[in-house]
Amino acid sequence: MGGTEGIVRDPLRAVIDVVVVSFNTRDLTLRCVNALCSEPVVASVCVVDNASTDGSREALIQRSYQQNISGEGARLKIECLSENRGFGAANNLGVAPVGAEFVALVNSDAFVLSGALERMCAHLRASKEVGLVGPRLLNSDGSFQESRFHFPSPARAWAENLGFTGLVARLLNCLRFAKGRDRAGDVDWLSGACLLVRRKVWEQTGGFDEDFFLYSEETDWQVRIQQLGWRIHWVPEAVAVHLGGSSGLSQREVVRERFYESVDLYFLKHFGRMGALSLRCATAVGAALRWCGALVCASSVRQKNSAWVFLRQSRKALPPH
């Protein structure tokens, strides 16, 4: 996962354009870029910086100059925005000018291990009905990080908030181990930390819905991918390390509100106003139950968090859509 020294680019093999969105993650972004530029299948890396204030802009421009002057490794382009336009909009901007056969979307706090992109690319070429793939994700300590999820729905929201899905998940985990948990195959949607998509699938969907500023945009996008008849596969032979939440560490309250705003928007878009109201009720009930549990356990942090969710979900008006 080091630099690009000694990397020789084969134009016939370099079939992936990568887009990385950065926001106040200078050192992580540079580490991410170094890993990507050293992969022979990568033709170009475009970093879209969402108006960072931590010196990312200057460091990335310097890194781009060094990379491109050496002529080794993938072509590196930096797009510095004057305002934070959100995750989906920044990705759309980064993908627009590139033209390789495949497009990889990689978070700035995700580090693609050697050969991962090549394995995902091979899987797409071998499975013509699959439009999007993602790797196995690991935490920084090497432990497994779940990246496969079911599509949200009002019924699932109630089950989760009443505690039913926790019991079911434990049972399913046991069954997964029995049936081969690590097999590649179909999923509803994958974490957006690292994804590889066919360019024609990106063009067919039009990319991310820019109404989502942060969160839920990848879920919405993958719903639309499957509506077009494409399948989505998890490819565990490909591995990436994902730290998670790095760009929002200094703005936890803002990020939390953004999360719930995006969930509201997702339910309004896919289930209508009644579906969104059902979600609000489910999450308010779940928060109230957790609040009571926190009072019994005398956990002030859990009390505060549960109270915030309950008040937000029960009082804040749904946006018009």
N, C-alpha and C positions, 0 to 999 in steps of 0.2 A: 504493500500500500504506500510505497514511497513515491519518489518523483518520476520524471519521464526520461531519465538518463538512459541512453542505449535503446530506447524504444523506436523501432522502425515501423512506420505505418504502411500497410499493404492496402492500396485503394480498393482492391477487389474484395477485401475482407472487412473493411471498415464500413459497416452498414447501419450503424446506430448513431443518431443525433441525440444528445442528452441535454435536458433542461434542468437546472437547479435554481430554486427560488431561495434567496437569502434575505434574512432580516435580523440584523444585530447578532450574527453568529460568525464573526470574522474568522477566528481560528478554526472552527469546525468546518466552515465553508472551504477554506484553503485545503484542509485535510481531505475533504470530500472530493474536491477537484483534482488533487494529486492522484487519488486512487483511480478516478475515472479516466484521466488523461493517459494513464499507463496501460489501459486495456486496448489491445489491438483491434477489437471490433468497433471501437468508438471513432467515428469520423470527426465529430465536433462536440464541444461542450459550451453551452450558453448559460451563463449565470445572470439571472435577473435579480438585481438588488432592489428591494422595496424601501428605498430611502432610509437605509441604515444610518445610525449616528455613532457607531463604534469604530469608525475607521475602516470599515469593510470596503468602501468604494476605492480608497487609495491603495489598499493592500491587493485588491482584486485586479485593478488596472496594472499595477506593477507585476503581478503574477502573469497576467495575460501578455505583457510585453516580453517577459523572460521566456515564456512558453513559445510564443510565435516567432521570436527572433532566432531561437535555437532550431526551429524547423522540425523538432522531434515531438512525437506524441500527437494527440488530437489537437485540432485547431480550437483555440479558446477565445470566446467572445464574451464581453461584459456589457450588460445593458443596465445602466444606473437610472432609476426612476426618481423623479423629484418629489413624489408622494407615495405613500403605501397604498397600492391599488388592490391589495388582497392576494391570496394564494392562487385562486383560479385565474384571475385576470393576468397575473404575472406569468403563469405557465402558458396561457394562450399567446401572450406576447412573445415568449421565448420560442415557442414551437413554430409560429407563423413563417419565419424566413427560411427554415431549414427544409431539406428535401430527401433525407435518407429513407431507406426502406422501412426502418423501425424507429420509434421514438421512445426514449427512456425518460421517465420523470422521477427524479431522485431528490429527496429532502436534503437540506444542507447538513443535517445531523445524522445522515445515513451513510455508511461506508461500505461500498460494494466490494466483497472479497474477490480475489483474482479468479477469473473464469466464470463468474456468476452471470454476467450479461451474455456471454457466449452460450451458456447452457440454456438460458431463457430464449435466446434467439433460435437455437436449434429446436427447442420445443415448439415454437410458433411455426417454424418451417415444416416440422413433421406432423403438425395438427392443423390442417387447413381451416377447420371450423372454429378454432380458438382465435379470438381477437386480442386478448389481453392476458398477460401472465405476471405473477409476482413471486419473489423468492421466499425462502424461509428467513424469518427475522430472528436475530439474537439480541439480547440485552448486552450492555457493556461488559458484564461478568461472564458472558458466554451462555447464559441460561436462555431457554426458549421463550420467544415473545410471540404470542398469538397474533396472527394477522388475517385470519379468515373469519368472516362474519356473515350472519343472516341479514337480509334486508329488514330495516325497521318497519313496524306496522303498529296500529293501535292495539291489536290483540297482544303482540309481543311486548309492547310497553307496559300493559297491565300485568302480564305474567312476570316481567322482570321486577316491577316495583312491588309486587306482592310476594316476591321471593320464590316463585315457582321455578323460574328458569335456572336458578342456582342449583337446585336439586337435580333438574333434568340434565344440566351441563355436566355434573359429576358422573351421572350415569352414562351419558354419551362419551365422555372422556374414557371411561372404562371400555366401552364398546369400540372406540377408535383404536385403543391399544390392541384390542383383540383382533380387529380387522386390518390393522396396519395403518397407524395414524400418519405415517410419513409418506404415504403414497401421493403422487401427483394426481390432480383431478379437479373436478368442477367445484366451484364455490359460488355463493351469491355475490359477495364483493370482498375486495382485498384492501388492506391498509395502503394508503397513498404514499408511504415512506419510500417505496421503490417499485415502480411499475414499468413494464415494457409493452408497448402497444403497436400494432400495425399502423403505418401511416394512413392507409385507406380507412381504417376504423376511426382514427382521429378526425379525418376529414368528413366522414359520414355523420359523426355525432356533432361536429362543430366545436369540439373541445369542451371545456368547463362552462357551466352556467355562471356568469359573472355576478349574478344576484347574490351568490354565496360569497361572502368576504373571506371567511375562514371556517373550516369544518363543514362536513356533509357534502362538499362539492364532489369528492371522489365517489361517494355513495350514489348520488344523483347521476353522475356520469356513467357509472357502471350499470345502473338500471337501464339507461338509454342504450348502452352497448348491447345488453341482452335483449332489449325490445327489438333491436335490429336483426336478431337471430344469431349473434355471435356468442360463443361460450367464453368463460373466464376460468383459468386454471391456476392453481398454486403449484409451484415447481420447487420442491424442497431440496433438490440437488444444487440449486443456486442459493447462495447465502449472502446476507448483508447484516451488518450490525447497525442497530437503530437506537439512538439515545432517547429520543422522544421529548417533545415539549421545550426544546432548548431556546427557541426564539421568543417564547412567551414567559420566560422566568421572571423578568422584571415587570411584567404587566399581568399578573395572575387574575386580578379582578376584571380587567378589560377582556382578557382571553375567555374567562368563564362566561361572561355575558355574550360574547361573540358565539360561543358554542351553543348556548340556548337559543339565540336568534336564528342560527343556521338550522337547528332542529325544527324550530317553528316553521321556517320557510320550507324545509323538506316535506313536512307533513301537510302543509297547505298546498304544495305543488302536487303531491302524489295521492293525498287522501281527502283533500278539500277541507272546508272549515270545520265540519263535524269531526273529521279525523284528527285535526289539530287540537280541537277542544277536548277530545278523548285523551289525547296525549297529555295535555295540561292537567287534566284530572288525575290521570294515572301517576304522573310524576309528583304532583302535590300530595297525593295519598301516600306514596312511597316515602317522600321526604318527611311527612308527619310521623310515619311509623319509625323511621330511623331516628328522628328527633326524640321520640319517646324512649327508644332504646339507649340513646346517648345520655338521656337524663338518668336512667337507671344505672348506667355504667359510670356516670359522673365524668364523661369525656367532653370537655369544654370545646375542643376543636370540632368534634363531630356534631355537637349541638349547634355551633355557629354555622357550619356548612349546611346542615339539614334545614336550619331555620331560614337561611338565605334562599335555598331552593324552594322551600314551601311558600315563602312570601313572594318570591319572583313569579312562580308558576300560578299562584292563586290571584295575584293582584294585577300583574302587567297585562295590558290589552294586547290581543293578537294583532299583528300588522295586517293591513289590507293586502289582498293578493288577488 
